[in-house]
């Protein structure tokens, strides 16, 4: 493929010290990440339950204890708690107080009820009531605790009476309800009591708890007992074979290997050389960052030479790895709470798919050195990261974030379910509570949207979402353009259609080129009547000006456009289209007119040239060609197929001859395809019919169309 001579141009290089600053940022990022990464050696083997052991035979290098599984620890905890009897204190004063109050209040209640007028003996009632209360308090009144009932109604407890402990069961004592039922039954059996309900009501007012639950002491006993639970079961002796090559890792073997891993890392943490651990981490982090920068240098030189964008990328990577280090340090219950997909989403939207995938791959591989079950971690994060990148290939609507989040969550759940079934071969061992971190992580991923906006504002870059907003014709600047310079506005719309179709064909950012096309001529609003597309018939303000003045007014729309764009806070990438859409071409109409009118005078060509710069990207190059072709096509007297073909070829050949495209990453094949797109679209615009007998070639007469000719 023939390729034009390409010169790279970046939007920002930062001067002669930019490379030093760039490498300084890289080194600072590596040092910062290394400082905060967990400082612990890594077990050399990867293993999973249910998989075949693919390494050499594993022989124990020393004696170590076999750790209990979480299920075993939970079972021990349950058994311990069942063995602890709740403690109750007997309040001996309650019975005395309640009997005394009953004895004191009974005469008044007797008189109030009018029983003193009847043939009833109050002493009998008093004796029966006091005996009944005495029997109840002697047996004891307790409040049952649901915590200790579990699947049974009654339970054992320890009763403390004057610091003397006795073992009792709740079946042997009363609750308030059963005590009242006992009182009702006992009084009902007394024939000497005529007003049974009255006495039951009187006695019930003095039934209360005298066995009180001692929660602090019970909790202390439980805590002491739980603290004595052994976390190990059995020993593996030095030289003992733990697992042989080719053996399937069952539950027992898995627990032995896991116990060896923890013992190894603990021993290395205590006895290892901390400086060497840090040095190893520095090498790993440095390698990852270096690989990233090699990729950027080879495939995205525009980013490599822009220190602001390098700084943004390093912030994203460093921030995520520091968040992971923090989560490991505080022993977060699950590392999947960390929204790892947020970085590839941000990089994809602000840059491109390849860079996002490369950064995510390197970050996940580096993180795998510091997380448990690293293979599962890598598989889950790579899968969901790829899905996150693919699901927002073109982000043009806000709801795509929600759709992408749902797809990411679905990927997490599918991968987790698949790994769990493959590992255990049963639904019974799937812990659905582990799904919560995935949901939380996906919700945090939605923070990518405000972060993208913040990065755009701070680093002066632009995303597809912002480009969509800029291409809205109801935006303030475009509304003003359509009102002040309607001809220019229509011209910009046509240029946008041509450029968008061409860049879609050869590959590039269609949203960017469309936005650039819509704003490239906003400078004409300063003097709209000086541009032919805005002039009414019969009046041309250039008639009263010299050729030099006219040329300067035409040329000034570029600088005025840049000024308006910056005043309205348009992104720099859009301003680049304004600055480059004429490159360093000449306002040929006024130049040739000057030569014809003053052949004897010296001509300062700089007066008739645009200041540049020339286009330095595929998008800006396509816009330059589309702008010239669309404007020139308006001067065709007879826009037939032949004339349109000749016009497009002439305009593009002129740009090549003036070396306006040498800094653009564009090939001759691309230019041929662009030319064909322009021809077909212009024929559609002018409703050209195909003339099979041949068309008469017409001489193209170009007018002062914004310096096109």
Phi, psi and omega in degrees: 000128177286138181229139177296156173296121188252131172242128181281139174225132179254154178289340183205123179244333171083012175088183187291340180268003182302316178300319178297318179296321180297311180292329176296319177296318178300311181296318179297320179296316180298315181296316182296315179297316181298321181300322189260352178294149179301133183265075179219138177295161184249139172294136191281343186258145171254137183207154178219147178293135179089351179264164178276138178284112187265355181271180176293167179306134181260115180248137183296125180281345179198174177287138175207155181275147177273122181285144174285151175284167178297324178296320178293319178296320178296321179294316178298318180298317180297317180294321179298314182295326178291332182278347180272121178274134175295150184254132177238143175257134176272122177266100184289340182283340183298314182298316180297315182295315183292322177294320179295317180294321177298316181296322182287319188275344186298314181302317181295316178296323180298314181291318181299323180283352179077018182282346181289345180270352183260169180275067181231148180256112183295329182300323179297315179298318182295318181294315180297316182297314182294321179295321181295313179297321179297317179295319181296312183288334177292320177286325176106143177240127188228157172252121182291145181249122183300330183301327185258355181280321182046246183262013180226158183280312184257157180209160178282152175209163179256126181255126177258118177235110184052047178066016175253125185262136174227148180268128181229171174232145184296343177290340183273350185239172179265153157260172179302320182292313181290331177294318179293323177294321177297318179297317181296320181290318181295314180294326179295335181273355180268110181288337181286347181264114181276316181261078186293315182298323180296317181290322177300316180295320180294318181290321184299334179291347185241018175261119180213176184287135171237355170251108188253132182292126178263086185294314181302317182291322177297315180297323179294320178296318179297317181297318179295321181291318179294326179294340181267002179293132178282133179269002182234162175215106178082175183228153169249126184274153177301134181087353180285137178286121180271313179205140180263156178301134179086000180273140177286136182277103177272184184300316183294315180294320180301318181292327177292316180294319179296322178294320177295320180300311181294322178294319180297312183293326178291318180293319180291327180295321182281316188259350183285165179274110184298324181297320180291325176299314179298319180297318178298317178296321179299318179297316182295311181296319178298321178296315180298312180295322179295316178300320178298316182289330174297316178299313181297320180295320183284323190244341180223070182296332178299324177283319183302322183270006180245102185295333177296317181289323175299317179298319179299312182298317180294325177298315181298314182293311182297317180300317181291317180292327175291323177297320177296316179299319178297318180297320178292321183295318181274002179058054175304137184306326178214132179286352179281358170291336181288126182282077184295334183285350184292326181291309179298328178295313181297314181294322179296316183288320183277336183233258181206174185293315183299316180294318180298316181293320180296314180296316181296318179299313182293321179295317181293318179297321178292318181296332183298338179289344190237003182246151174287157181049055189297327179296314178299319179299312181297315181298313181297314185288322177294318180298309182290327177296318178296318178298319179299318181291316183290327185286347177238041181306316174228108182264103181239351180226145182295328183293347177297332176297316180294318179297316179298318179298319179295320179293319178299315179298317178300322178293316177304310185294318180297314181296317180296315180297316180298316180293322180294317179292320180294325183284316188251341180064025183203146174283342186293332184263011178274121181266101185291345176294340178289351178286333184304316178301324180296316180297314180297318180298318180295321178296319177294332179299333179296344176293349179301326184297306177294329178294322178299316179299318180296316178297321179300315183290319185284319188256002175066036176247178189220141179248171179298326179297315179295321178298321177298320178294322181292328182279359176289119184292350177271004177294157188304312185291320180288326175297318179296321178296317181293334180276314185278326182223073185299325178295318178295322179298315178295319176301317180296322178297316180294318178299319179299318179295315179297310183295320181296316179296319182292315183289331175295323181290314186269349180097124181163187183270102183292322179295320181295314183291327178293315178298317179299321180293321182293332185254358190295334183249023183295340179296341180291346179295338180293320179220067187298328185289348180274000180245131195301328182291343179256000184275145173271157183295140175091355181221128178223109183296344178290342182299332181263010182241158173285163180297324179295317179296317179299316180298318180294324177294317179298313182295326186294345181295339177289307181295322178293325177296317177299317180297315179296319182298316180290325177297325179266012174059040172287148180297155181298327181294332175282321178298328177302324179293322179295316184291328190255355190290345170247354179055231177244029181291173184251144173283085195291327182300310182286330177295311180294324178295321179295316180299317181292323184280327183230069184295335184274348185272152174286137182252123173271098186297334181301331180297329186260006181253143171290150185284344183083193008281172176282161181303144180230021175210165178301318184294314181291327177293316179298320179297317179304313181293317180296320180297313182293316182295315182295316181295317181292328182296337181289341182268000178292127178287322179227094185283071176267178186300316182295316181296321179294317178300313181297319181297311182298315180299318182295316181296313184292320177298325178296318179295321178293318181296326179274007177055042180276346186248010186289340179263002183264141179280072187219140183259167176296327176296318177301316183296322177297316179294320178299316180301316180295321178298313181301315182299312182297318182290321178294323177297321177293320180297318183265010176054047182283132174263148180283127179257105184286345180272357180099147181253145175284126181289132180251140175289128182276121179253108184264145181250174184291068183273079173058032176077021183289322190268000000 
